[in-house]
């Protein structure tokens, strides 16, 4: 037996409570966006709602849709940012006080730009921060993981990744300004700025070489190998080839330990010695070998540790 048809007001309240909107296709077919979400996307239910609301045209759908949207907005637990007083809006606060003066959630809200139904951009950014805890964790998470957050689609995830990448490239710019690398502390400082943001959280082991000119100014940064979780395959001939092509007078070896520990393994020491021997034959000096660990200050210098003479 069919249920008794609901009065139009009750139908309208049903649409508002579930954020369901009547739509009309280009071919004139009326359907309801949101019925699938609540598991009622059936022809019978659609036809029932169409009859109860007396929907016949696209204009009919637009009229009801507008009324439903206004009613949904009125009962939202959070208001859209554009409806906040200007003094509390993230963009306006950044303009007035500067980016360093506003909270992390507001900065992230500016990147996200919009929220989702019932959640503004700042609430969404707070959920994201609460889930991942730190920007570093967000940065190391794949886009697919970020998209698991309700309200974060591929577009928003890409926006976040792009913003974090800009920050890392700012560090690289600072490193590239260095006119000369002197002792081990200079080497560590350069590696920390240029490679740290990229390799501290890498899940695989990367081996890079910094090529320097006769005045110890960095010429180029070359990725030599990308290995497994435990080791990278390094060919001294490849390093010699790159150094010769770029007319490098000296080189610095750089690699990360996915474990986060900076203690050199016997393999690390062996690779370093083999590269030194190969470079000696070509008149190229190996200034240092830096191992990158997990944290900001976790760097081991072979030169400082007395493993390169």
N, C-alpha and C positions, 0 to 999 in steps of 0.2 A: 504494500500500500504506500502511495506517495505521501510524503510529509506535506502538511498544509503550507501553502506559499507564504513566505514572510512578507510583512508590510515593507514598503520601500525604504523607510527610515532604518529598519533593522538590517536590510541588505546593505545600505550605505554604511552603517556602523561596522558591519562585517568587513567591508572593503577597507575601511580606515584602520581597524584593529589589526589587520593582516597586511597592510600596505599593498593592496591589490588594485591595479589600474586597468580600466577598459581601454583597449587599443583597436585600431582599425587598419588592416593591411591595405596596400595599394589596390588590391583587387576587391576591396570592400568587405572582406571577411572580418568579423568582430571576434576578438579573443581577449583574455584577461592575463596581463603580466603579473606574475606572483602566485598564480594557482598551483603551478608545478612545485614551488617551494613548500607549500603546505600539503601537497599530495592530493589535490582536488582537481587536477587537470584532466577532466573528462568532458566529452561532448555534452553529456546530459547536464552536468553542472554549469557549463558555459551557456548552454541554451536557456537554462533556468534563470541565470543572472541577467541575461540579455532581455528576457521577457519581463522579469520583475522590475528592471530599470527602464524598460521601454526604449532600448537602444536600437536605432535604425541606421544612423549615418555617422560619418567621421566627426561631424560637429557635435552630435550627441555624446560621443566618447570623450571628446576634448572637454566639454562642459563638466561632465562627471569627474573626469580625471583631475581637472583643476580643483574642484571642490574637495576631492579626496586628498590631494597633495596638501592643500591648506589645512585640512583637519589633522593629517598626519604630523605636519610641522608643529601644530599647536600642542600636541601631546608628547613630542619628543622629550626624552630625559635630558638631552643636551641640545643647545641651540647652535645653529651654524655660526661659524666665526664671524661672517659678514654682518650678523645681527648683534654682535657684542658691542659694547661701548668702545670707541676708538682707542682709549687708553689701555685697553686689555688685549687688543688684536696684535698677534705676533709681528706682522709686517710693520705696522705703525710703531710698535715698541722698538723694533730694530732701527728704524729710521731715526727715532727720537733719541734713543739711548746708546745705540751702537750694538753690533753683534755680540761683543764680549759681555754685555750686561744682561742678556736675556737667557732664560733657562734652556737646557738641552731639548726639552720636549717642544718648546716654541720654535727653536731653530729647525727641528725635524718637521714640525707642522708646516713651516714655510716651504720645505722641500716637497712634502706630500701634497700641498695645495688644497686638496679636498678630502673629506672623510667619506663615510658611507651612510646609508639610510639610518638615521637615529644616532649617529656618532660623528662628531666633528673631527677635523684633522688633528687637533691637539690631543684629544682623547685617544685617537688611533695611534699617535706617536708615543703616548705614554704606555699603551698596551705593548707596543713593539719593544720599547726599552725595558719594560718589566719582564718580557719573555726572554729577550737576549741578554739583558743585564748591562752590556757595554756596547759602545760603538765598534770596538774591536771585534766583538763576537758577531755583530751584524755584518761587518766587513768580510769576515772569514766565512760566513754562511753562504751557501749557493743560493741563487735566485729562487730555485724551487722550494727551498726551506723557508725563505722569507714570505713566499706566496701562500704558505700554509696558514698565515695569520689572516683571520677574517677581516675583510676590507682591504687587503693588500693584494692587488693583481700584478700582472707582469709590468704594466706601465709604471706603477708606483715603486715596485722593487728596482726597476732599472733607474728611476730617478734617484733613489737612495744610493745605489752603487756608483752612479756617475758623480754624485756629490762627494762621496768618500774617496773616489779616485782623484778628484781635484785636489783634495787635501794631501794625498800622498805625493802627487806631482809637484806640489808646492815645496815639499821637503827635498825632492830631487833637484828642483831649481836652486835651492840654497846650496846643495852639495856641489852643483855644477859651477857655482860662482868661485869656488876655491881656485886660486891661482897656482898653488904649490902645496904638495903634501910632504911634510917633513918626517917626523918620527912616528912611532907606533900610535901615539895619541891622536895625531892628525889622521892616520889611516882609519882608526876606529871611528872617529867623528864623521869622516866621509862615508864610510860603510853604513853607519847608523842612520844617516840622513837619506842616502841614496837607496839602500837595500832593505833597511830595517822594516819599514812599513809593509813591504811586500813579502819578505821571507821569514819573519818571526813566526807567522802562523801557517806557513806552507805545509801541506800534508806530505809533500814529496821533497826529496833532497835535490837542491839546485846547486850547480857549480858554475861560478862566474869568474871572469878575469877582467881586472881593470888595467888598461894599457896606459902607460905614462910616457911623456916625452923626456928629453934630456934634462929638463928642469924639474922633473917630477910633477908636471901638470897633467891631470887626467885627459887622455885623448878620446878614448872610447870605453864602453862597458859591454862586454861580450858574454852571452850565455853559452857555455861550452857543453853542458849536459844537464839532463833532467832525469833523475833516477827513480828508484823505488822508494818505499818508506824507510829503507835502511842504508842504501848506498847509491852513489852516482858513478857512472862510468866516465872516467877522464882519460883522454888520450893526449899525452904531451905533444905529439906531432901537430894536433889541431891548434893547441895553444901557440906553438912556434909559428905556424902558418899565419894565424891572426896577427901576432905581434910583428911579424916581418912585413905583412901587407900594409900595416898601419905605421910602419917605421917607429915602433915603440922601443925605447931604451931600457925600460924596466916594466915590471908587472906586479900586480897584487892579486893573490888568489882569494876567492870568497866563496864560502858555501854555508848552508844552514844545516842544523840538526833538527829534524822533525820531533825528536824526543824532547827538545828544549834544553838538553844538557850541552855544555860547551867543551867538556873534556875531550881532547882529540883521541880518536881510536888509532890502533896500530896501522890501519888502512889509510887514515888521514895522513899520518906521518910518512908512510911509504910513498903515497902519491906525491906529497910535497917534495920529498927527496928526488923522486924520479923527474919531476918537472924542473927542479933546480939543476940537476945534472944535464938535462936536455938544453935548458936555456944557457948554461955556461958555455956550451959548445958554440952557441950562436952569439955570444957576447951580450946576452940579455940578463939583467939582474932581477931576481925575485926578491922584492922588498919585504913582503909579509904574506901571511896566509891568515885570514880572519874567519873564525867560526861564529856564526850567529845563533844565539840561543832563543829562549822564549820571551824573556822580559826586556824592558827598555835598555837596561845596562848589562845584559848578558852577551858579552863579546869576548872571545879569546884571541889574543894576538900571538902567533908563533914567534914573532920577533921578541916580544916582551917576555915570553915564556922561555926564551933561549933555545927554541927549536929551529931557528934560522940564524945562521951566522954570516 
